[in-house]
């Protein structure tokens, strides 16, 4: 994710938390690997992206 966004990997948690607070993404545990999360874009996140 850090590579795709061109940011340092230490910046990812803060960016994710901001997107979660703004209801732009949804975080769910990955059922196959409980150490990981699945992130999905919410309707609100889609609206922000389109503008």
SEMARPA-592825 format. One record per residue: residue in one letter; x, y, z of N, C-alpha, C in turn. Coordinates in steps of 0.2 Angstrom, whole numbers, padded with zeros to 4 digits, always signed. Layout:
# SEMARPA-592825
aXYZXYZXYZ...
END
This chain:
# SEMARPA-592825
x+0004-0006+0000+0000+0000+0000+0004+0006+0000x+0010+0006+0004+0014+0012+0004+0017+0014-0003x+0019+0008-0006+0022+0009-0013+0017+0012-0017x+0011+0009-0017+0006+0012-0022+0004+0019-0021x+0004+0021-0014+0003+0028-0013+0009+0033-0013x+0015+0030-0014+0021+0034-0014+0022+0037-0007x+0021+0034-0002+0022+0037+0005+0026+0031+0009x+0029+0034+0014+0033+0029+0019+0028+0024+0022x+0030+0018+0024+0025+0014+0027+0023+0016+0034x+0027+0020+0037+0025+0022+0044+0019+0027+0043x+0018+0030+0038+0013+0035+0037+0006+0032+0036x+0006+0025+0034+0000+0022+0032-0006+0022+0038x-0004+0020+0044-0009+0020+0049-0012+0026+0051x-0009+0032+0050-0012+0038+0051-0017+0040+0046x-0015+0039+0040-0019+0040+0034-0025+0035+0034x-0024+0029+0036-0030+0025+0037-0035+0027+0042x-0032+0029+0048-0037+0032+0053-0041+0038+0051x-0038+0042+0047-0041+0048+0045-0047+0046+0040x-0045+0041+0036-0051+0039+0031-0056+0036+0035x-0055+0032+0040-0060+0029+0044-0064+0034+0048x-0061+0039+0050-0064+0044+0054-0069+0048+0049x-0067+0049+0043-0071+0052+0038-0076+0048+0035x-0077+0041+0037-0081+0036+0034-0080+0036+0026x-0073+0036+0024-0072+0035+0017-0070+0028+0016x-0068+0024+0021-0066+0017+0020-0069+0013+0026x-0070+0007+0025-0072+0002+0030-0067-0003+0031x-0066-0005+0038-0060-0010+0039-0064-0016+0042x-0062-0022+0040-0065-0028+0043-0059-0033+0043x-0059-0037+0048-0054-0042+0049-0054-0047+0043x-0048-0049+0041-0048-0054+0036-0049-0061+0039x-0054-0065+0036-0056-0071+0040-0051-0077+0039x-0047-0076+0033-0042-0081+0032-0035-0079+0036x-0034-0073+0038-0028-0071+0042-0030-0066+0047x-0031-0067+0053-0034-0063+0058-0029-0057+0060x-0023-0058+0057-0018-0052+0058-0019-0047+0053x-0023-0048+0048-0023-0043+0043-0031-0040+0042x-0031-0035+0039-0038-0032+0038-0040-0031+0031x-0046-0031+0029-0048-0029+0023-0051-0022+0023x-0049-0018+0018-0051-0011+0017-0056-0011+0011x-0061-0008+0012-0066-0007+0006-0068+0001+0006x-0069+0003+0001-0071+0010+0000-0079+0011+0001x-0081+0016+0005-0088+0016+0007-0091+0021+0001x-0098+0021+0002-0101+0026-0003-0099+0033-0002x-0098+0035+0004-0095+0042+0005-0088+0042+0002x-0084+0037+0003-0077+0038+0000-0077+0038-0008x-0082+0035-0011-0083+0035-0018-0085+0042-0020x-0090+0045-0016-0092+0052-0018-0086+0057-0017x-0082+0056-0012-0076+0060-0012-0071+0059-0017x-0070+0053-0019-0065+0052-0025-0068+0055-0031x-0074+0055-0033-0077+0057-0039-0077+0065-0039x-0076+0068-0034-0076+0076-0034-0069+0078-0035
END
